[in-house]
Amino acid sequence: MAVCIAVIGKENSPKYVACLQTEDELQFHYKVHTALDVVEEKLSLAGKSNCDVRELYLGLLHSTEEHKMYPLNKT
């Protein structure tokens, strides 16, 4: 079940963050920024290889005991 959804802009900044419980929104906003660091790192590594970035599967970005973060790349 999704507890938070974030929409990220082309400048790698969150445009929209929505959580089931509004009191957790600041915590998830921090987690979104943490996940963006991982996305930027993976995309920069993909740019150095012959991989097509549009077809890159990023997989699990961040995992804790409570939550897992997965990206959906729509470029």
Biotite code that builds the C-alpha atoms (Angstrom):
import biotite.structure as struc

atoms = struc.array([
    struc.Atom([0.000, 0.000, 0.000], chain_id="A", res_id=1, res_name="MET", atom_name="CA", element="C"),
    struc.Atom([1.327, 3.437, -0.877], chain_id="A", res_id=2, res_name="ALA", atom_name="CA", element="C"),
    struc.Atom([1.512, 5.832, 2.066], chain_id="A", res_id=3, res_name="VAL", atom_name="CA", element="C"),
    struc.Atom([3.132, 8.700, 0.156], chain_id="A", res_id=4, res_name="CYS", atom_name="CA", element="C"),
    struc.Atom([3.375, 9.742, -3.479], chain_id="A", res_id=5, res_name="ILE", atom_name="CA", element="C"),
    struc.Atom([5.740, 12.411, -4.793], chain_id="A", res_id=6, res_name="ALA", atom_name="CA", element="C"),
    struc.Atom([5.950, 13.998, -8.229], chain_id="A", res_id=7, res_name="VAL", atom_name="CA", element="C"),
    struc.Atom([9.421, 15.176, -9.192], chain_id="A", res_id=8, res_name="ILE", atom_name="CA", element="C"),
    struc.Atom([10.121, 17.869, -11.774], chain_id="A", res_id=9, res_name="GLY", atom_name="CA", element="C"),
    struc.Atom([12.816, 17.958, -14.435], chain_id="A", res_id=10, res_name="LYS", atom_name="CA", element="C"),
    struc.Atom([15.082, 19.924, -12.084], chain_id="A", res_id=11, res_name="GLU", atom_name="CA", element="C"),
    struc.Atom([14.974, 16.999, -9.600], chain_id="A", res_id=12, res_name="ASN", atom_name="CA", element="C"),
    struc.Atom([12.897, 18.904, -7.078], chain_id="A", res_id=13, res_name="SER", atom_name="CA", element="C"),
    struc.Atom([9.601, 17.696, -5.590], chain_id="A", res_id=14, res_name="PRO", atom_name="CA", element="C"),
    struc.Atom([6.602, 19.376, -7.224], chain_id="A", res_id=15, res_name="LYS", atom_name="CA", element="C"),
    struc.Atom([3.960, 17.521, -5.221], chain_id="A", res_id=16, res_name="TYR", atom_name="CA", element="C"),
    struc.Atom([4.085, 15.347, -2.085], chain_id="A", res_id=17, res_name="VAL", atom_name="CA", element="C"),
    struc.Atom([0.912, 13.703, -0.769], chain_id="A", res_id=18, res_name="ALA", atom_name="CA", element="C"),
    struc.Atom([0.720, 11.401, 2.252], chain_id="A", res_id=19, res_name="CYS", atom_name="CA", element="C"),
    struc.Atom([-2.097, 9.428, 3.821], chain_id="A", res_id=20, res_name="LEU", atom_name="CA", element="C"),
    struc.Atom([-1.331, 10.993, 7.193], chain_id="A", res_id=21, res_name="GLN", atom_name="CA", element="C"),
    struc.Atom([-0.504, 14.680, 6.931], chain_id="A", res_id=22, res_name="THR", atom_name="CA", element="C"),
    struc.Atom([1.549, 14.647, 10.135], chain_id="A", res_id=23, res_name="GLU", atom_name="CA", element="C"),
    struc.Atom([4.099, 12.403, 8.359], chain_id="A", res_id=24, res_name="ASP", atom_name="CA", element="C"),
    struc.Atom([4.482, 14.694, 5.356], chain_id="A", res_id=25, res_name="GLU", atom_name="CA", element="C"),
    struc.Atom([7.678, 16.403, 6.564], chain_id="A", res_id=26, res_name="LEU", atom_name="CA", element="C"),
    struc.Atom([9.305, 13.026, 7.264], chain_id="A", res_id=27, res_name="GLN", atom_name="CA", element="C"),
    struc.Atom([8.441, 11.781, 3.766], chain_id="A", res_id=28, res_name="PHE", atom_name="CA", element="C"),
    struc.Atom([9.581, 15.040, 2.193], chain_id="A", res_id=29, res_name="HIS", atom_name="CA", element="C"),
    struc.Atom([13.020, 14.334, 3.680], chain_id="A", res_id=30, res_name="TYR", atom_name="CA", element="C"),
    struc.Atom([12.901, 10.728, 2.404], chain_id="A", res_id=31, res_name="LYS", atom_name="CA", element="C"),
    struc.Atom([12.008, 11.953, -1.088], chain_id="A", res_id=32, res_name="VAL", atom_name="CA", element="C"),
    struc.Atom([15.083, 14.198, -1.129], chain_id="A", res_id=33, res_name="HIS", atom_name="CA", element="C"),
    struc.Atom([17.206, 11.268, 0.069], chain_id="A", res_id=34, res_name="THR", atom_name="CA", element="C"),
    struc.Atom([15.845, 9.090, -2.733], chain_id="A", res_id=35, res_name="ALA", atom_name="CA", element="C"),
    struc.Atom([16.557, 11.844, -5.273], chain_id="A", res_id=36, res_name="LEU", atom_name="CA", element="C"),
    struc.Atom([20.235, 11.653, -4.367], chain_id="A", res_id=37, res_name="ASP", atom_name="CA", element="C"),
    struc.Atom([20.182, 7.942, -5.221], chain_id="A", res_id=38, res_name="VAL", atom_name="CA", element="C"),
    struc.Atom([18.342, 8.595, -8.503], chain_id="A", res_id=39, res_name="VAL", atom_name="CA", element="C"),
    struc.Atom([20.871, 11.258, -9.523], chain_id="A", res_id=40, res_name="GLU", atom_name="CA", element="C"),
    struc.Atom([23.741, 8.890, -8.742], chain_id="A", res_id=41, res_name="GLU", atom_name="CA", element="C"),
    struc.Atom([22.232, 6.020, -10.741], chain_id="A", res_id=42, res_name="LYS", atom_name="CA", element="C"),
    struc.Atom([21.414, 8.253, -13.706], chain_id="A", res_id=43, res_name="LEU", atom_name="CA", element="C"),
    struc.Atom([24.916, 9.726, -13.752], chain_id="A", res_id=44, res_name="SER", atom_name="CA", element="C"),
    struc.Atom([26.397, 6.215, -13.779], chain_id="A", res_id=45, res_name="LEU", atom_name="CA", element="C"),
    struc.Atom([24.039, 5.235, -16.593], chain_id="A", res_id=46, res_name="ALA", atom_name="CA", element="C"),
    struc.Atom([25.098, 8.308, -18.567], chain_id="A", res_id=47, res_name="GLY", atom_name="CA", element="C"),
    struc.Atom([28.709, 7.119, -18.497], chain_id="A", res_id=48, res_name="LYS", atom_name="CA", element="C"),
    struc.Atom([27.794, 3.725, -19.962], chain_id="A", res_id=49, res_name="SER", atom_name="CA", element="C"),
    struc.Atom([26.022, 2.864, -23.209], chain_id="A", res_id=50, res_name="ASN", atom_name="CA", element="C"),
    struc.Atom([22.686, 2.395, -21.418], chain_id="A", res_id=51, res_name="CYS", atom_name="CA", element="C"),
    struc.Atom([19.543, 4.143, -22.665], chain_id="A", res_id=52, res_name="ASP", atom_name="CA", element="C"),
    struc.Atom([18.379, 6.248, -19.697], chain_id="A", res_id=53, res_name="VAL", atom_name="CA", element="C"),
    struc.Atom([14.719, 5.993, -20.729], chain_id="A", res_id=54, res_name="ARG", atom_name="CA", element="C"),
    struc.Atom([14.852, 2.208, -20.367], chain_id="A", res_id=55, res_name="GLU", atom_name="CA", element="C"),
    struc.Atom([16.800, 2.197, -17.112], chain_id="A", res_id=56, res_name="LEU", atom_name="CA", element="C"),
    struc.Atom([15.108, 0.248, -14.329], chain_id="A", res_id=57, res_name="TYR", atom_name="CA", element="C"),
    struc.Atom([16.143, 1.918, -11.095], chain_id="A", res_id=58, res_name="LEU", atom_name="CA", element="C"),
    struc.Atom([14.656, -0.666, -8.726], chain_id="A", res_id=59, res_name="GLY", atom_name="CA", element="C"),
    struc.Atom([14.504, -0.243, -4.968], chain_id="A", res_id=60, res_name="LEU", atom_name="CA", element="C"),
    struc.Atom([15.971, 3.117, -3.948], chain_id="A", res_id=61, res_name="LEU", atom_name="CA", element="C"),
    struc.Atom([15.643, 3.197, -0.197], chain_id="A", res_id=62, res_name="HIS", atom_name="CA", element="C"),
    struc.Atom([14.446, 0.680, 2.366], chain_id="A", res_id=63, res_name="SER", atom_name="CA", element="C"),
    struc.Atom([13.755, 0.901, 6.095], chain_id="A", res_id=64, res_name="THR", atom_name="CA", element="C"),
    struc.Atom([11.911, -1.389, 8.473], chain_id="A", res_id=65, res_name="GLU", atom_name="CA", element="C"),
    struc.Atom([8.717, 0.569, 7.799], chain_id="A", res_id=66, res_name="GLU", atom_name="CA", element="C"),
    struc.Atom([8.925, 1.725, 4.173], chain_id="A", res_id=67, res_name="HIS", atom_name="CA", element="C"),
    struc.Atom([10.373, 0.971, 0.753], chain_id="A", res_id=68, res_name="LYS", atom_name="CA", element="C"),
    struc.Atom([10.832, 3.567, -1.971], chain_id="A", res_id=69, res_name="MET", atom_name="CA", element="C"),
    struc.Atom([10.544, 2.778, -5.683], chain_id="A", res_id=70, res_name="TYR", atom_name="CA", element="C"),
    struc.Atom([10.767, 5.266, -8.558], chain_id="A", res_id=71, res_name="PRO", atom_name="CA", element="C"),
    struc.Atom([8.641, 5.386, -11.680], chain_id="A", res_id=72, res_name="LEU", atom_name="CA", element="C"),
    struc.Atom([10.617, 7.044, -14.461], chain_id="A", res_id=73, res_name="ASN", atom_name="CA", element="C"),
    struc.Atom([8.426, 8.827, -17.009], chain_id="A", res_id=74, res_name="LYS", atom_name="CA", element="C"),
    struc.Atom([10.740, 10.813, -19.257], chain_id="A", res_id=75, res_name="THR", atom_name="CA", element="C"),
])
